[in-house]
Amino acid sequence: RAGRPVADPAMAARIDALEKSATSLRSDVANLRAQSDKTASALNDAKSAPGTAAPDLSALNDRIAQLERASKSERAELAQQGAKIADAKAKDDKPLRFVVAAALLDVAVRHGDPYQSQLSAARSLAAKPDMLKPLDTFASSGIPTPVALSRELLNIVPKLSPPAETQTSGTGIVERLQAGASKLVRIERTDGVGNDRGAIVTRVTAAALRNDFVEARRELKTLPEADRAPAQAWLDKADARDAALAASRKFADDAMADLAKSAQ
């Protein structure tokens, strides 16, 4: 990590000392072996001369054995310390990899791009992979934009409008007078004011034309369940979009918090 040593300074110093010690021991062993070889050669020469006593090489052989054991011990400790550093480095890198994966995922999500590979990478690092489940819905297609949702809703609006009133075809004079009177006094608002079905649909349409799908959804939810049934799938999609965006943001926030905690 930038601005932070990869390994513990004390551990690094210990490893440096071990490496120097191992090098020194190898040199000592090599020198003693050379000395042993010379002694053995001299011994062979001495054996050929009559009356010459064989020299005692036990001390020299013991010293070589001690140095070999020490060298082996030093190499084992060096390997152990190296393994510890590798493990510490892997653990140390995880918070940073967590942040990078979360950032790449969040960027793809908010740009409306497909994010299957980013989601897989993030899930492999997440302590709680289930928190990313809301993102599965749009992984292959990308998060729908407000413009796209508004256009979809405009295609649904005609199905939400109240049915046209059927005119009675009464033949009596009373029926004809009632029909004519209803036409005279009927006033239909076009400004979307009111809580009747027609007014709500008018406001939904106006919001969709402004690409304000949040307002359109709010108005839709004021309709009775039966009246908004044609738009229920659209409502579920809009809610799923919000859940996916929230999950992506929460994952990115958790990654940053984990990085800050590991730096302390």
N, C-alpha and C positions, 0 to 999 in steps of 0.2 A: 504494500500500500504506500502511495506517495506520501512523503513526509513522515514516514514511520518505519523503523527498522524491521526487516522481515523476521529476524531471529533475536532471541534474548542475548544481549552483549556478553553476559556471563557464560552462556552456553557456547557462544562463538569463540570466546577466549579459551574455554576448555577444549574445544575441538582443535583449535590451533596448536595448543600444547600437546595434545595427543598425537597430532600429525608429526610434530617435530620429534617427539619421543619415539614414535614408531620408526621414523627415518633414521634416528640415531641408533636404535636397536638393530635395525637391519644392517647398518654399517658395521656395528660391533660384531654381529654374527658373521658377516662376510670376512672381517679381519681375522676372527678367531678360527674360522674354517681354513683360511689361507695358512694361518700359523699351524693348525693341526695337520694340514697337508704336508707342510715342510717338515714337521716333527716326524710324521709317518715315513716320509722319504728318508730322513736321517736315520730313523729306526731300521729301515730296510737295509740301509748301507751298513749300519752297525752290526746287524745280524750276520752279515757276510764276513765280518771280521771276527776271528776266534778270540774267545775270552772276554768279550764285551757284554756287560750287563744291560738288559732291556730297560729303557727309561720308563718312569711311572707317568702315564697320561691320564689318570683318573681325574685329577684336579681340572685339567683342561677340558675334558669331556663334560664334567659337571657344570663348568662355567658356560659352555656352549648350550647345554640343555636348559640352564636357567634363563639365558638370554632368549632362547627360542620360546620358552613358556611366557616370558614377559612380553615378547613381541606379539604372540598370539593373543594375549589378554588385552593389549593395547588396541589391536585391530578389532577385536570384538566390541570393546567399549566405543571405539570410533564409529563402528557400524550402528551401534545402538543409538548414539547421540545423533547420527545422521538421520536415522529413522524418526527420531523424536522431532527433529527440525522439519522434516518433510510433512509429518502429521500436523505440526503446529502451523505450517504455512498453508496447508489445505484448509484447516479450520479458520485461519485468519482471512483467507480469500472469500469465504462463503458470504459474509455480509455484503461485500462489494459486488459479487456476482448476483446476489439477490436484488440489489438496487438496480443494476444494469438490466436484468430481466424484467423487473417491474416497470422500469421507465420505457423500455421498448414496447412492452405490452400496452401501457397506457397511451403512448403516442399513436399506435396503430388503432386502438379502440376509438380515440377521440377524432381521428382523421377519417373514420368510416371505412378503413381498409380491412380485408380479411386478416385474421390474426391467429390462425391455427398453430403455426410453428411457435410463435411468441407465447401462446397460452401453454403449450406443452412444456416449454423451457421453464416458464414461471411455476407451473405445477410441480415440476421435479424439485424445486427449491423451497416450495411452500411448506411451512410446518403444519398448516391446516389446509390441504388441497380443496376441501369442500367449500371453502369460502369463494372459490373461483367458479363454482357451478353456474351462477347466473350468466357467465360469459359464454357458456357452451352454445346458447341459442343462436348467436349471431357470428360464431367463430368462422364459418365458411363464407358468409355473405358480407360481414361487416355491420357495424351499428347503423341503423337507418337514420338519415338526417331529418331535421324538422321539415325541410322542403319535401322530401319523399313521403313522409307521413301525411303531410297536408294534402298532397296530390291524391294519395290513396283515399283519404277521407272525403274529398270532393266527389270521388266516384261513388261513394256510399251514400252521400247526402240525399239523393232522390228517393232512396229506400226508406229514409227516416221521415220524410214529409207526410203529414196526415193525408188520408185519402180524400179525394174530392167528394163533395156532398152531392148526392143524387137528387135530382129534381123530381118532385111528385108530378105525375101526369093526370091529376084529377080533372074530370070533365065538368064538375059542378062549379057554379059561379062562386060559391064560398071558397072552394079550394084554390080557384084562380086568384081570388082577391088576397088570400093568405100568402100565396107564393109571391104575388106582386109586392105586398107589404114587406115581406122579408127581404126582398131585393132593395127596397127603398131605404130601410133602416140599417142594413148590414154594412158595417164599416170594418175594413181589414187593414191593420197596421202593417207597414212595410219597414219600420225602423227597428224591429226585433224587441220592442218593449213588451214585457209581460212574461208570465210563467206558463202559458199554454204551449202545447207541443209545437205549433207553427212558429211561435216567437223564439223558442229555444233552438229549433233547427235553423232559423234565420241567423241567430248569433253564432251557431256552430259554423255555418257557411262563411260568415264574415271573418271569423277567426282563421279558418282554413285558408281563405284567400290571402290573409296577411302572413301565412306560414307560422301562425302562433298555435301550434298543436297543443300546447299546455292549456291555453284558454279553451280551445275546442274540446279537449278532453274533460275539462271541468264542467263545461256546459252539458256535454253528453251525459255525464253522470247524474245530472239533475232530472233526466228523463226517467219515467218508470221503466223497470227492467224489460218489460215486454216491448215497449216502444223503441228502446235502444238495442234490441237484439241484433238487427242487421249490422251494427257497428261493434258488437262485443269482441270479435276477433281483433279488430283494430285497437280497441281499448287494451286488450291483453298484450298486444305487441308494444304499445306505447309504454305500458307498465314494465314490461320485460326490458325495454331499452333503458329505463331509469335504473332498474336493478343492476344491469350489466355495467353501466357507467359508475354506479356507486361501488360495486365490487372492485372495479379496476382502480378507482381512486383510493379505496381502503387498503388494497394490496400495496400500492405504491407508498402510501403513508407508513404502513407497517415496516416496509423495507427500509425506509429512511430512519425510522425510529430504531430498528435493529442495528443499523450501521452506526448511529450515534452512540448507542449503548456499548457496542464493541470497542469503540474508540476511547472510552473512558478508562 
